[in-house]
Structures are given as structure tokens and as C-alpha cells.
């Protein structure tokens, strides 16, 4: 995969050195999740910059935040520690499948010191719950096939949904949030900020 697709391929928020398998939260782990606020911008940037090998994901989020066609208020979520600092982040933005609205889950980032403690899972679940409440019907993610099925994601190809670039079938996944809505078929169209 080329560097320009890196920010999609690592959406589980783990760097190559920390990708040791699924995040396993301790029994006592509890994370507070909430929508991102304007006060979180710097902390969100820092978490994304610390999670990934380059600042590309952090810059991607900043660019998406400025794009009114991609950014959806209330679908950018943080998980915070007991002292209120941002431990993890998940972003859902508008994408299309053959012109039909869907959501792209990317990036998902957990600060290195909080990885494998359930913060990433908590923030993804919160973002997906928010998407359901917003009436969204389809979420797409490119990420580790061992991580995302726990949220209900399955290979997008089962629905006839394809990435606009070459990717292993099991890594491009879809989650249908509303069974009553028809699932579009075709190629995913990402926001311009993704550079695809």
C-alpha cells in the first residue's frame, strides 16, 4: 500500500510496533467518552501524532475538521482519563458509496500509554452509538480484521462495496447500522482530505 493510504490502513490506532493483537481491557477499566469539543483540538492532534509513525493522521483530522462536506458535528469522539485528558479518539466523517451517503471511520487513535486498556474500544463504541442516534445507516473502515469484527464489522465485499484502491478483502470492512435502509453497492468515495 502506498504512503498516501497509510492513514486508512492504520485506523485501529496502533503503530506497527504496538500491533500485538486485539486490545484487551483489564476488568476494572472504565473510560468516559464524549463528543469532541473545540477545547480538545490540541489534545486530539497530540493523540493522533503520538499514535502513528508520522503526523499524517493528525493533519488529516485538522483538514477534515475544516471541510463542511465531510465533517459531521457530534461524530468526533474522545475517551478521557480520570483527570480529563484525552486518551483515545475516533472520527466518523461523510463518505459516499456510488453517491449514497455513508460514514468513514478513520482515524482511530489511542495514546501509546493507554493502548491495550480498552480506551480505543470505548471510543469506537461511543462513536458508533452516536452515528446510530444521528440516523446513519452504514459505516466503513479500513483496518485490522482481528480488531473491528468485535463491533460488528464484516468484509465490505459481502455488500458489494469496494475500496477505490487495492487492499486485502478482509481489511476493508462495513457495519450496517440500520437494517431497514438499503445498502449501497459500488466504490467508496472518500473526502478530498484523504488524498485518494
C-alpha positions as CSV (number, residue, x, y, z in Angstrom):
1,X,0.0,0.0,0.0
2,X,1.3,3.5,-0.8
3,X,2.1,6.1,1.8
4,X,-0.9,8.1,0.8
5,X,-3.2,5.3,2.1
6,X,-1.3,4.9,5.3
7,X,-3.8,6.9,7.3
8,X,-6.6,4.5,6.3
9,X,-4.6,1.3,6.8
10,X,-3.8,2.0,10.5
11,X,-7.2,3.1,11.7
12,X,-7.0,0.8,14.7
13,X,-4.7,3.4,16.3
14,X,-1.8,1.0,16.8
15,X,1.7,1.7,15.4
16,X,3.4,-1.2,13.7
17,X,5.5,-1.8,16.8
18,X,2.4,-2.0,19.1
19,X,0.2,-4.1,16.8
20,X,0.4,-7.2,19.0
21,X,-3.2,-8.2,18.6
22,X,-6.6,-7.1,19.9
23,X,-6.7,-4.6,22.7
24,X,-7.7,-6.4,25.9
25,X,-9.1,-4.1,28.6
26,X,-8.5,-5.0,32.2
27,X,-11.6,-6.0,34.1
28,X,-11.7,-2.7,36.1
29,X,-11.1,-0.4,33.0
30,X,-13.7,2.3,32.6
31,X,-13.5,5.2,30.2
32,X,-15.6,8.3,29.9
33,X,-16.5,9.1,26.3
34,X,-17.9,12.2,24.9
35,X,-18.1,14.3,21.7
36,X,-15.0,16.3,20.9
37,X,-15.2,20.0,21.8
38,X,-13.3,23.0,20.5
39,X,-11.1,22.8,23.6
40,X,-10.0,19.2,22.6
41,X,-8.4,20.2,19.2
42,X,-4.8,20.4,20.5
43,X,-5.1,17.2,22.6
44,X,-6.7,15.3,19.7
45,X,-3.9,16.4,17.4
46,X,-1.4,15.2,20.0
47,X,-3.0,11.8,20.4
48,X,-3.1,11.2,16.7
49,X,0.5,12.4,16.3
50,X,1.7,10.2,19.2
51,X,-0.2,7.1,18.0
52,X,1.0,6.9,14.4
53,X,4.5,6.9,12.9
54,X,4.0,10.3,11.2
55,X,1.7,13.3,11.8
56,X,-0.3,12.5,8.7
57,X,-3.3,11.3,10.7
58,X,-3.2,14.4,12.9
59,X,-3.1,16.7,9.9
60,X,-5.9,14.6,8.2
61,X,-8.2,15.3,11.2
62,X,-7.4,19.0,11.1
63,X,-8.1,19.1,7.4
64,X,-11.4,17.2,7.7
65,X,-12.5,19.5,10.5
66,X,-12.3,22.4,8.1
67,X,-14.3,20.5,5.4
68,X,-18.1,21.1,5.8
69,X,-18.9,18.4,3.3
70,X,-17.0,15.8,5.3
71,X,-17.2,16.9,9.0
72,X,-20.3,15.9,10.8
73,X,-20.8,17.7,14.2
74,X,-21.2,15.2,17.0
75,X,-19.4,12.3,15.3
76,X,-15.9,13.1,16.5
77,X,-15.4,11.3,19.9
78,X,-12.8,11.2,22.7
79,X,-12.2,8.8,25.6
80,X,-10.8,10.6,28.6
81,X,-8.9,9.6,31.6
82,X,-10.0,10.3,35.2
83,X,-8.2,13.6,35.1
84,X,-10.0,14.6,31.9
85,X,-7.1,14.2,29.5
86,X,-7.7,12.7,26.1
87,X,-6.7,9.0,25.9
88,X,-8.3,7.9,22.7
89,X,-10.0,9.3,19.6
90,X,-12.4,8.1,16.9
91,X,-13.7,10.1,13.9
92,X,-16.6,9.4,11.6
93,X,-16.8,11.6,8.5
94,X,-19.0,11.6,5.5
95,X,-18.1,9.4,2.6
96,X,-20.1,8.1,-0.3
97,X,-20.7,4.7,-1.9
98,X,-21.7,5.4,-5.6
99,X,-23.2,8.7,-4.4
100,X,-25.1,7.3,-1.4
101,X,-24.1,8.8,2.0
102,X,-22.1,6.6,4.4
103,X,-19.5,7.1,7.1
104,X,-15.8,6.5,7.1
105,X,-14.3,5.5,10.5
106,X,-10.8,7.0,10.4
107,X,-8.6,7.6,12.2
108,X,-9.0,5.7,15.5
109,X,-6.1,6.5,17.8
110,X,-5.1,5.6,21.3
111,X,-2.3,7.4,23.0
112,X,0.6,4.9,23.5
113,X,0.4,4.9,27.3
114,X,-3.3,3.9,27.2
115,X,-3.1,1.3,24.5
116,X,-4.4,-2.2,25.2
117,X,-6.6,-0.9,28.1
118,X,-9.9,-0.6,26.4
119,X,-9.9,3.1,25.6
120,X,-9.9,2.5,21.8
121,X,-12.8,0.1,22.1
122,X,-14.8,2.5,24.3
123,X,-14.3,5.5,21.9
124,X,-15.2,3.4,18.8
125,X,-18.4,2.1,20.5
126,X,-19.4,5.6,21.6
127,X,-18.9,7.0,18.0
128,X,-20.9,4.2,16.5
129,X,-23.7,4.7,19.0
130,X,-23.7,8.4,18.1
131,X,-23.9,7.5,14.4
132,X,-27.0,5.4,15.1
133,X,-28.6,8.2,17.0
134,X,-27.8,10.6,14.1
135,X,-29.8,8.2,11.8
136,X,-26.7,7.0,9.9
137,X,-27.0,3.6,8.3
138,X,-23.6,2.5,7.1
139,X,-20.0,2.8,8.4
140,X,-16.9,1.7,6.5
141,X,-13.4,1.1,8.0
142,X,-10.1,0.0,6.6
143,X,-8.2,-1.6,9.5
144,X,-7.1,-4.8,11.2
145,X,-9.5,-7.6,10.6
146,X,-8.8,-9.0,14.0
147,X,-9.9,-5.8,15.7
148,X,-13.0,-4.4,14.1
149,X,-15.3,-7.5,13.9
150,X,-15.9,-7.1,17.7
151,X,-18.0,-4.1,16.8
152,X,-20.0,-6.0,14.1
153,X,-17.9,-5.1,11.1
154,X,-17.7,-7.7,8.2
155,X,-15.9,-7.6,4.9
156,X,-17.4,-4.8,2.8
157,X,-17.3,-7.1,-0.2
158,X,-20.2,-9.0,1.2
159,X,-22.3,-6.0,0.4
160,X,-20.6,-5.3,-3.0
161,X,-18.7,-2.4,-1.6
162,X,-15.2,-1.8,-2.8
163,X,-12.3,0.4,-1.9
164,X,-11.0,2.9,-4.5
165,X,-7.5,1.3,-4.3
166,X,-6.1,-2.2,-3.9
167,X,-6.5,-3.6,-0.3
168,X,-6.9,-7.1,1.2
169,X,-10.5,-8.0,1.1
170,X,-10.7,-8.8,4.9
171,X,-9.3,-5.3,5.8
172,X,-12.0,-3.2,4.1
173,X,-15.0,-3.6,6.4
174,X,-18.6,-2.4,6.7
175,X,-21.1,-2.1,9.5
176,X,-24.8,-1.7,8.7
177,X,-26.4,0.4,11.5
178,X,-29.9,0.4,10.1
179,X,-31.1,-2.9,8.5
180,X,-34.2,-1.1,7.1
181,X,-32.1,1.1,4.8
182,X,-30.9,-0.4,1.5
183,X,-27.1,-0.9,1.5
184,X,-25.5,0.8,-1.5
185,X,-23.1,-1.2,-3.8
186,X,-20.1,0.1,-5.5
187,X,-16.9,2.0,-4.9
188,X,-16.2,4.2,-1.8
189,X,-15.7,7.9,-2.4
190,X,-13.6,9.4,0.4
191,X,-13.5,13.1,1.3
192,X,-10.8,15.1,-0.6
193,X,-8.7,15.3,2.6
194,X,-7.8,11.6,2.3
195,X,-6.0,12.3,-0.9
196,X,-7.5,9.4,-2.8
